[in-house]
């Protein structure tokens, strides 16, 4: 049983883990781009445009990620666009994490005292120099730990795309247990793989948190 | 390429016909979340107490439990409870029960963190004052620590409840007939893609919003007096 697990299960599941990590990374990167744009927009756009971003963030954060994934998978084809299951998962998770990253960015910038902005304006900085040289360097340090937590959520969220038929770690495990009936060790191995990836990422967040603990106002 | 306007014909009647099924699903989701919140809170209070205890082994076991659950997807826990536990001789009545078992295990870990931070936030002076007037450890827990802790954790507790409510959607993976299952059912059997998903999404959003505002009222009622 152990040899089957090692010789057949491990490669099969490692393949799945690669898909999981690949999807998590792609979704997180797109999510971070969305998050920065929306997060800055939430803070600085006038209310008559900003409310669209607010609605986006609140709606996505109010929905279960599984609903987003199913919706993307079933709704995108209705509009006539063909997207593979993998990419409808990436789109849904990018959309999902974008809202969470937006809140991280908004909170990070918002936590920098107003006096910093006032001082920057007093010495004549405009919006972009203010962002580039004053607010972002301080805020990014604040954002890193919660952003890493959000990334872990994305990687955990990729497990849900197994339900739309993407062979990532969970579905690879199910396929292995389905053909060999080795159930308990297989799920144990899957849990260990998820734990190894996510725990390393979380620890990285902890390191950054300690590294930037000196930033206090 | 874009033909949603012309190629797709809306037909709301099927979704309206099946609204009772969706309500049942919503109600089941809420029930699953409430049970997980209450039993998970019992685990959470015990876990918070264990993590603060002087017995290193007990504290380490609960720390490992929390870290494990926080870094493994709920779906894996649910599948483990549904497929693997029966082989080990732990059989559940039905898929709802096996989901709920995994879900309580999951919520217990998150609530351990919630109560641990609440316990840490109790001002030192309260406990010292309680000792000074001669309360026994049991009385200190019952009259000072627990009531203050509940007020402190209430906002975190309501956030946890709302995310538990959303997490119940994962029960559809093992065929529990909750809200997301209802949407998949309408989608797969009647091809009412847009109608099914928009109605179900709206139901999740409205329920979460109502819960959030009710819980805000409760939080205001029991806010910590500064």
Interface residues (C-beta under 8 A of the other chain):
Chain A: X59 X62 X63 X64 X65 X66 X67 X70 X71 X74 X75 X78 X79 X80 X81 X152 X156 X157 X158 X159 X160 X162 X163 X170 X173 X174 X177 X183 X184 X187 X190 X191 X194 X195 X198 X199 X202
Chain B: X1 X2 X3 X4 X7 X8 X67 X68 X70 X71 X72 X73 X74 X75 X76 X79 X80 X83 X84 X87 X88 X166 X167 X168 X169 X170 X172 X173 X180 X183 X184 X187 X193 X194 X197 X200 X201 X204 X205 X208 X209
